[in-house]
Amino acid sequence: MIRFDKSVPPKLLVIHEHPVLRAQARKHLESSGYTVVEAGSCREAIAIMHTCTFAGIIVDNDMADYEAASPLSARSATGNSNIPCIVLATTRVIRKPDKDFNTTLDDYLYKPFKPSALAKHVHQLIKTSVEIEHLRLVCPAAYALTGTTGINLTKFNLPFKQMIVLHALVSNSPRVVSKACFVDVLYSHKSPPINPYNAVESLVFHLRKRLRAEESNVSIKSVRGVGYRASINQIQNSIKNVNFLKL
């Protein structure tokens, strides 16, 4: 989970070889509440990424050493492996996509653009990545745990909050997840409702109905006074019963 201390502005890494353009980007991003670290080359940026963790990375696709030392490929070896990146690019990147570009995590901002648009784009991308982090899976293609055949939910898409609840339950199964934990996960980035525990109970109630309606191999058990736990039924000897949850 990604969280930002309210007293510490989110830190961004801006990678651009032109000092004047870097300065313009820094000015607008800092005026929007971010702390900015600059790098004049991709190799310099990678060295910085090994020593600092960022909320987001901004890199110009037209830099001379972008392909030889792409920050997108290097971040997996640093503490920034799950940090979103905005690639400043011309439309030609569509014809030559970066193999390390993560469509779930990253985004393009096409040139030319207004500096104010960059700050807005950064804010939205970081917000989205924080929400996605709640749903991050070991394998993006399948939501399966060791010793199970997966979750048969291919027929429908869950609402976002129900998906968060399901992920918390399954990833902790067979352990119990407290209601306080759900409140923390669901409302850590915004004000909770007047009675957050009732809101959690309502989410679990509707999630149970969806699971039963689709004959899922996952059921949710209540643990009185504590919270909930997921029970995953084993399906033996039938590869056709292996189903996946698609985000």
Buried (B, 14 or more C-beta within 10 A) or exposed (E): EBEEEEEEBBBBBBBBBEEEBBEBBBEBBBEBEBBBBBBBBBBBBBBBBEEEEBBBBBBBBBBEBBEEBBBBBBBEEBEBEBBBBBBBBEEEBEEEEBEBBBEEBBBBBEEEEEBEEBBBBBBEBBEBBBEBBBBBBEEEEBBBBEEBBBBBBEEEEBEEBBBBBBBBBBBBBEEBBBBEBBBEBBBEBEEBBEEBBEBBBEBBEBBBEBBEEBEBBBEBEEEEEEBBBBEBEEBEEEEEEBBBBEB
